[in-house]
């Protein structure tokens, strides 16, 4: 019977007070938290928006300043006159460069961030420069030249020798507005880089990003502060920058180019489609909010604990007798039937305690007799289970032996049929080869006699002699005479090998020896080895044998052969390619004979050794064994009055030792 849980009076009172405290303090604290959070978020929004707006203004001011400086260079009177004279072919190229180079050098001295100043003709070819290495270079395809023919143009930054530089270009025109050339300056962007990398007011993770769109990607004009290696990212991965490049302005919480959640203010730069984003990691931006939430939760928890402590003191005075009764009941439920309640009053709770003590005494008396009956029944069930387990093991072993016996009988029938069917044609072939060998020797003697008369035949019938000589050469008659006897001998040896194999197969099955018989175990082992010879060759296993002289053993030959084959095949399967096996026999005075099968395979785990002779126990993969071989072998050796044991070390191999008496006990 399952008892329903009923909270105690103390717990009910504590929960009631706790709910009141949580509701009252929770509403106040949550309201304060929401107000403060919104205020902090608005501050972050305002700070990022102001920062983005200030940096945009400063960046535009820097760009306009550089454009104005370039305009001052392009509007120099002497520079215009020299360009007009060169354009009208009034002066040579050398004279033009001689006159204009000092002007460019003078400008460069007054503007340290003008690294190189050059002038191109209308085709984009540099005709004058402060560095001669630029003379003759073609900039016709460069955007700086294309845009610089019309307006002052600041190109995209490029990292050159560890410094960010760009082309600043603009038109050089005559007083009538005719384009004379393009002034191109390689500008050091150090001031611009310092302007955008200044993270004042943006904390540890804040940064200013300026980008432009190149296809479906965003190109950062200067490297990001948090990951300088990222210069281009897909447009979809930077939602804030994407909005700025579309000309929008706003504030958003999203992910940035690193995939990290950030809060960002974005707006267009209003120059060449550039966009600007001022951002800070959300984790850092909202850290004060999280700290505030933690403090408020801790305050609420403290208020709750104080309320619970006060209610606990009050409730304990009323619930102490009930708790004592509950503890005593729990002790009885746990098995302590000697537990009793201390009765200190005569009210309802006191009468309840007295009744409970009387009930516990009655329960203890009943339990004493019940425990004895349970112990007796448990002992009987344990004995029955042990008998059933032994019966199951014996039945499995009998089933395994029956399966193996049927397999052995089928093998014996097959071996007998094969021996009969193969021996007859082998006899025919052997006899025919012997007769053919004898006749071929006689025929070769006749042929030698004919060859002795070759000279006489050549005198009488030269054409016939020549034809005979050609035929003798075509068939290589000397080779045939030299080797035909050896060919016959090897063929007869092969047939004898087939006879031996058939004989070994029949000896292994011993279908005609179903009763006990005295046999030579060494011969039985040798016959079994022949059956397993193919497996040994396949795995290139090195086999060592040590067969000592043994007395005849009375046994069931086919079953003993089955045991030896099981042990040999297990050893072969355990060995790796190129492994080693040993097969040893010896006589044991007063006990019988002993056979050892040893391999250097992987060995058997210690936890598996006690179970290897159990029916259907196997550690092989599914489909490679049923777990019957060793179980059946154990039963066969036991029926012969012998023993089988194993000594195995994981990683070093296994040794199976079989001992058989010279005569089984029931055959005495």
N, C-alpha and C positions, 0 to 999 in steps of 0.2 A: 504493500500500500504506500502510495507516494503522498507525503505531507505537503500541503500548500504553505508558501512562505507568508508569514504575517509580521509586518514590522512592529517593533516594540514601541511602547509609549514614549520612551526616551528618543527613539529615532523619529517618530512622528513629530514630536515637539521641536527637535533640532531641524528637521526639514522645513517645518512651518516658519520658524524664525529665519532660516537661511533664505527661503524664497522671498520673504518680505525685504530682507536686507539687499538681496540681489536685485530685486525689482526697483527698489527706491534708489540705491546707489548706481545701479546700471543705467537707468534712464539719465541721471545727471551726468555720469561720466561719459556715456556715449554721445550725449549732446555736446559736451565740451570737446570731445575728440573730433566730431564732425566739423565743428566750427573752426577749431585750430587747424585741422587738416586742409580745409578749403583755403584758409588764410595762407598757409605755407605753399600750397600749390599755386595760388595767385602770385605770390612773391617770386616763385621759380619762373613762372610764365613771364612776368614783367622783366625779371633780370635777363633772361635769355633774349626776349624781344628787343630790349634796349641795347643789349650787347650786339646783336645782329645788325640793328639799325646803325649804331655808331660805327661798327667796322665797315658797313657798306658805304657810309658817308666818307670815311677815311680812305677806303680803297678807291672810290671814284675821284676823290681829291688828288690822290697820288697819280692816278691815270691821267687826269686832266693836266696835272703839273708837268708830267713827262711829255705830253702832247704839245704843251705850250713851249717847253724847252726846245723840242724838235722844230717847232715853227720858227723860233728865233734863229736857229741855225740855218734853216732853209731860206730865210728872208734876208740874210746878209747881202748887202749890195755888191760887194766884190765877188762873192760866190756866184751871184746871178750873172754878173757881167762876163765872168770867165766861162760860164756854161753857155751863154748866148754866143760868144765868140767861137767857142769850140763847136757849137751846133751849126754855125754859119761857115765852118772850115776856115776861119780867119787865123786860127793858131793851130799848131800841131799838138798831137797827143802829149808829147814830152813837155812842151811849153805849158799845156793845160795842167798837167799833174804838178809841174814845178810851181805854178802859181797858186793852185788850190790846196795842195797838201799842207802848207804852213797854216792856212786858215783852219783846216780840220784839226790839226795838232793843237792850235791855240784853244779851240773849243774844248778839246778833250782834256786839256790841262785844267780848265775851269770847271769841268764836270767829271768828278772821279768815277761815277758809276757808268759813264760812257766808255766802255772797254775798247770798242773799235768803232770808227765812224767812216762810212764809205758813201760813194755816190754811184748810181747806176745810170746807164743811158736808157732810152725809151724801150730798148729790147731786153732789159734786165741784166745787162752785162756790167760788172763793176769797172768803172773807168778811173776811179781815184779812191784811195783808202789810206788810213793812218798806218795800216800794216800791209806791206807789199804782197803778203801771201794771199790776200783776197783779190788782188788785181786779176781781171779776166774771168772771174767766177761768174757763172750764169745763175741768176735768181728769178728767171722769167716764170718758173712754175711755182715759186714760193708765194704763199698767201700774203706774206708781208709786202712783197713787191706789188702783187695784184691790187691789194687794198691801198697801199701807200701811194699809188698814182693819183688817188682821188682825195683821201683824207689822212689825217694823222692816225696811225694804227699801231696798237700794242698787241703783239702776238702771244701765243701760248708759251708758258715757261718751259725751258729745257734744262736738264741737269748736265752740266759740262764741267769736267774736272772737279767734281765735288761742289760746284756753285750753280745756283739757278740763274739762268740768263734767258733773254728773249730778244726778238727783233722789234725795234721801234722805228717805224718808217713813216714817211710823209712826202708830199710832192714839193718839188722846187720849181716855181713858175716865174715866168717873165711878168713885167708890170701889166701886160695886156691879158694875163691869165693863161698864156700858152705854157704847156708842160715842157720843162727843159730836162728834167731827170727826177730821180727818186733818191732822197737822203735816207740811208739805212744805218741804224745804230744798233750795236750789240750792247744791250742794257743789262747791268748787274741788278738782279732783283733782291738783293740783300735787304733793303728797307721794306719792300713789300712782304718778304718772307718773315721779317721780324714783326711786322704789323699783324699778320694773320696768325702767327704762332704764339702771340701773347695771350695766355690763358688767364689773365687776371680776372678774378671774380667767377671763374668757372670751375674751381675746385681741382681735384686730382685727375678726374677723367674728362673734364670739359675740353672742347676744341672748336675751332672755327674752320669750316670746310668751304672752299670755293671750287665750283666745278662747271664744266661745260659738257654738252651732249655731243658724243661722237657715235652716230648710228644708234644702236640700241644699248649703248653703254654710257656711263658717266665717267669723264676723265677729270681727276682732281688736279687742279693747277699746281698745287703744292702738296707734299706728302702729308697725310694725316698724322696727328700727334700720337695717337694710340697704336697705329700700325703703319709705319712709313713705307713698308714694302707694297702696300696696296695702292696703286695709282689708277686702276680702272676696275669698275665693278658693273654688273648688269643693272640697268635702270630699275628693274623690278625689285632689286634688293635694297634700294635706298629711296623709300617712299617720300621722305621729307625733301631730299634733293630733287626728286622728280617733280614735285609740286613747284619748287622754286624755279626750275628750268621752264615750267609751263607759264611762268609769270605770276604765280599765286603767292600770297603772303599769309602766314598763319602759325599755329602752334599745335604740336601733335606728340603723342606718345606712341612710339613705334620701334622697329628694329633698324639698326644702321648697317653699314657695309660689312661689319664683323659678325652680324647676326645677333648682336647684343641689344637688349631693350634699352632705349634712351628716351629722354624728353628733349624736344628740339623745336627751335623757332626758325622758320625758313622765310626767305623773300628773294626776289630777283635783284641782281646787281645793277641792272639797267645799262649793261655794256655788253655788246656782242652775244646776248643770250646767256650770259653767265648767271649762276645761281649761288646763293650763300645760305649756309646752315650753321647755327650756333646750337650745340648740343652738349648734353652731359648725361652720363649713365644714370638710368632710373634708380639703380640701387643706391648710388651716392646722393642723388637728388632727394629721394624720399627717405633717406636714413633718419632725419629728424622726426618724420612722421612715425616711422617704426619705433623709434626710441620713446616717443610720446605714448604710442599705443601700449608698449611694454610697461611704462610707468603707471599708466591708468589701470591696466589689468592687475598689476601688482597691488595698487591701492585698493582695488575692488576685492581682491583676494584677502587682503589684510582686514578689511571691514567685515567680510564674511566670516573669517576665522574668529574675530572678536565676538560676533553675534553668536556663533556656534558654541564658543567656550562659555558664554554667559548662560545660554539655554541648557547646556550640558550640566552645569552645576545645579541648576534648579531641578532638572528632570531626574538626576541621579538619586535624589532623596526619595523620590516616589517609586523608582523602578528597581532599587537595589534588591528587595526580596524576590521580585519576579526574575531578575537576572540570576540570582543564586539558584532558584528552582530550575531555570533553563540549563545552567551549567551541570547541575546534578543529573538532569535528564540526558544530556549529551554524554556524560560519563557512563551512564547505564547503557545507552545505545552503543557506545564503543566497547562494551563487554565488561565493564566494572560493576558487577552486581552487588558489591559491598558498599557502594556510594549511598549516602543518606543526606536528606535535607535537614539543616538546623532550624528548628521551629522556635521563633522568638516572640510570637504573638498568638492570640486566640481569635483573631478576626478571620475573615474569609480566606485570606492567604495562608494563615496558620493552619486552618482545617485542611486546606489543599495540600500543604506540606505533609501533614500527618497521613492523609490518605495515600499520597505518593510513596511514603516510606513503607506502608503496609503492602502496597502493590509490588514494590521492588523486592521485598522479602519473599512473596509468593513466586515471583518470576525466577528468583535464584534457585528455589527448590525445584521448580519444573526444569530448569536448564541443566541441572546436575544429571538427571536421568536421561534427558534428551542427548546430551553430549556423549554419553556412553553408547547409546544406540547408534548415533552417527558414526562413531569411531569403529564399531563392529561392522557396520555396513560398508564403510570406506575400505576397510581391510579386505572384505570379501570382493568388492569391485576391483581392487588392485590385483588380487590373485587371478580373477577372471580375465582381466586385461592382459596380464602377463602370459597366461595360457593362450589367449587369442592371438597375441603378437607372435608367439612361437609357432602356432599353427599357420599363421599367414606366411611367415618366412619359409616354413617347410613346404607349404603349398606352392609358393613362388619358385622355390628351388626344384620341386618336382615338375612344374610346368616348363621351367627352363631346360631341365634334363630331357623332357619329352620332346621339346622343339629340337634340341641338338641331336637327339637320337633319330628323329625323323630325317633331319638334314643328313646325318651320317649314313642312314640307310639309303637315301636317295643317291648320295655320292657313291656308295658301294655298288648299287645297281648300275649307275652310270659307268663306273670304272670297269665292272665286269663286262658290260656290253661293249665298251670301247676296246678293251683288251681282246675280246673275241673278234670284233670287226676289224681291228687293225692288224692283229697277228697273222691272219690268213693272207691278206694281200702282201704283207711284208715277207712271208715265207715264199710266195710265188716270185716276188721280185728278187729275193736273195738267191734262190735256186737258179733263176734265169741268168742273173749276173754271173754266178759261178760257172754255169755252162758256157755263157758267152765269153767269159775270160779264157776258159780252156780252148774254145774254138778259135778265138782270135789269135792265141799263141800259135795254134797249128796253121792258121791262114797266113800269119806272118812268116812262118817257116817256108811255106810253099812260095810266098812272094819273094823271099830271099833266093830261093832256087831259080826262079824265073829271072831275077836280076843278074845272076851269074852268067846267064846266056845272052846278056844284052849285046855283047860285042858280036857274037855270031848272028844275032837277029839283025844287027845294023848292016852286016855284009849282005845278008839275003834280002831283007826288006827295010831299007834305010828309012822310008817314010813312016812305017809302023814303029820303028825304034825311036824316031824323033818324036812321034806323037806320044809314045809311052813316057819318054823323058819329060815332055812338057806337062803331062798329066801328073807325073810324080812330083814335079816342082810346084805345080799349082796347089796340090793338097798338102805339100810339106811333109812328104812321107817319112823322112828321118825323124822329124819331131814326133809323129804319131807312133813310130816304132819305139822311140825312147820313153814316151810318157803314158802309153795306153794301159800298161799294167798298174802304174801308180794311180791312174784315174779309177780303175776298177777297185783297187784296194780302198781308196778313200770313200767310194760309194758304199762298199760293204761295211766300212766302219760307221758311216752315218746311219745305215739301216740297223746296225747293232745298237747304236745310241737310242734310236726310236724304241727298239725292243726293251732296252733297260728302263726307259721312262715309263712305258706301259706297265712293266713289271713292278716298278716302284709305286705307281698309282694303285695297282691291285693289292700290293703288299700293305699299303697304308690303309686302304678301306677294309681289308680282311673280312669281306662279306661272308666267307665260308668258315669263319672262326668266331661264331657267336657265343661259344662256351669258353670257360677258363682253360688256359693252356700255358705251359711253360715256354717262355720266349727269351731271347737274348736282347736285353734292353739296348745295348750298343747298336745292334742291327736295326732295331725299331727306330732308334734316333736317326741313324744314317738314312733310312728310308724316308722318314719325315723331312729330313734336311733336303732331300732331293725334291720333295713337293714344294718347299719354300725357296728353292734355289733361285727361281726367277726374281722373287721379291728382293733377295739379297743382292743380285746383280744390278737391279734397277736403281737401288740406293747406294751402290758401291760400298757395301758394308764389309769390313774386314772381320772374318770369322776365325776364331781360335778354338780348337777342340782338344780335349784331354780325356780320352776314353780309356779308363783302366779296366782290367779284367774283372768281369762280374759273374756271379753265379746265376743260373737260370732263375727266372721269377715267374711264379704262377699268377696269371692275371688275365683280364679280358683284353686281348691285343688291340682290337679296333678302338676301344675306349681309351686305352693308354696312349695310343697314337693320337687320338683327339686331344688329350691333355697336352702332349708335347707340341702339337701344331698350334694350339691356342697360345702357349707360352712363347713359342718362336715368333709367331705373327705379332704378338703384342710387343716383343722386344724390337722387331724390325720397324714397326710403326713408331716406336718411341725414339729410335735413332734418327739423327739428322743425316743428310747426305755425306757419305764418307765416314760414317760412324764405325763403331767396333762392337762385336759381340763375342761372348765366350760360352762354350758348352762343355760341361765337365761331368764325369760320372766316377763313382768310387763305391767300393763295398764298405759297409759299416758292420763290423763284427758284432754278432749277437742281435742286430736290429734289421738288417736287410741291405738295401742299396740306396744310394743318394744321387740325385740328378740336380745340377745347378745350371740355370740359364741367366746370364748376366749381360747387361747392356750399359752403354755410356750415354743414354738419352737424357731427357729433362728430369727424370725422377718423378716421384709421386709426393704431393703435398702431405704433411703430417696429418692434417685433419681428414684426408681422404683414405688413409691407410686402413682404418678400422672398418671401412665400408666396401672395399674393393671386391670382396667375395660375396656381397649381397646380390640377389637377383635383380637385374635391370638397372644396376648402378653403373654409370659410365661418366667419364669426363670428356669424352670425345664429342665433336660437333654433331648436330642432328644429321642423320643419314650415314654416319661412319661407324656405327656400332650400337647394339641393343643392350649391352651390359650383361650378356649371358655367358661369355667365354670363361671368365674366371670363376663364376658361380658354378657352372656345370663341372669345370675341372675340379673345384673343391669337393663337389659331391662325389665325383668318380674316385678321387684319391681317398676320401673318407670311407666309401663303400669297400675299398680294397684294404682298409685298416691302416692306411698311411697318413701322412700329414703334408701340408703345403704351407710355406711361410714366405714372407717377403721382407727384405731389408732395403730401404730406399732412402736416398739423400737427394733432395731437390737440387737440380743443376749438375749432379754427378752421375745419376743413373740408378738402376734397380737390380736386385739379385733375388730371383725366385728359387727356392730350395724345396725339392720334392723328395720325400722319403717313403719307400715302399717296403713292406715285409716280403720275405721270400715266398710266403704263402699267406693269403688272407685268412683272418680268424675263422670265418664260417666255412672255409674249405679244408679245415684240419681233420 
